[in-house]
Amino acid sequence: MRAFVITGPGEASVHDVDPPKAVAGEVIVDVARAGIWGTDVEFYTGEMQYLHGGFAQYPMRIGHEWMGTVSAVGDGVDSSWVGRRVTGDTMLGCRRCARCQAGLHHVCEFRDEIGVRNGRPGALAEQLAVPAWALHPIPDTVDDASGAMVEPGGNAWRSVDAAGLAPGERALILGPGTIGLLCALFARAAGAEVHLLGRAGRSLDFAREFGFDGVWTENDLPERAWHTVIDASNAPHLPARALELVEPGRRIVHVGLAGSPSLIDTRMLALGDITAVGILGASAGLDPTIAAYAGGAVDPRPLVAATVQLEDLAQVLAGERPHNSGAGPKIHVKIARETSSGQEPE
């Protein structure tokens, strides 16, 4: 089968590789669409920390935002999965340790991560092997483009859920990228007053198209009572800024990761009786995200700027924006024919 393989920093192409086999407890998915994430770019450039920490090595096959159709099942798997449209959890815990037994498989010390960690092949290929327990069905009301946005949506849903917002309260989202915009959409669906902060330019202009209550730069951000601040940026100084901005007794949520350490003053945290929450992974947010997409509460498709082929992917990871792409932050890769009849952004 065809698969996208990174063989070293700045070196990647489509290879012919052996297709996966349906071993006991797993299924084979014919991948229809997959999304590109910041960590995929870092694996391509060689900057991703997992490469330096021994959790990943070249050659590697990336891709952890995906959807497709189950085409085969291994021993012990219900055959009714065959033909179903699915996405799946990226975080594959060992299912034996205390963390996994407590429902915290996404932080299992021994976990694999699809397309990210411990050599588990990713979804930028024609087929993908996935444990059956990690599958999440996609209803027909969710088209392929939205299905491939479930994983980033799950991160955003968990971030908004962790913020503890009540309807009518005011949320400030730092960073108008994919996760930031999805956080804003989920917060608005929950009835919050939603504001975004970012740097002036294309991303912030695009954010204004969604009609949020406010879109600001650091220079013009008004003084208001921010009932939660969600940091979805990669700016090292913004975690500390989030702590300065949030109302006492409330929550800041950190889902963004900077390339260098971010420092906060824990005296401000304690004296403000503020709760800081970190978010890793979409696991607990996958089903709520699918439900929100299916019911129309959140539509992630406007975030998809372009859909490319596997053969075009190396150029995208190298920083080349696809021809005729829209203003959104997300790039999708179309691998197989569409599995639904919904209107797809191209």
PyMOL commands that set and color helices and strands:
alter all, ss='L'
color gray80, all
select helices_A, chain A and resi 38-45+49-53+79-81+98-101+105-107+132-134+144-147+150-163+178-189+202-208+238-245+266-271+283-295+301-303+310-317
alter helices_A, ss='H'
color red, helices_A
select strands_A, chain A and resi 2-8+11-16+26-35+65-73+85-88+91-92+112-113+127-131+135-137+170-174+193-197+214-216+226-231+246-254+275-278+304-308+330-334
alter strands_A, ss='S'
color yellow, strands_A
deselect
rebuild
show_as cartoon
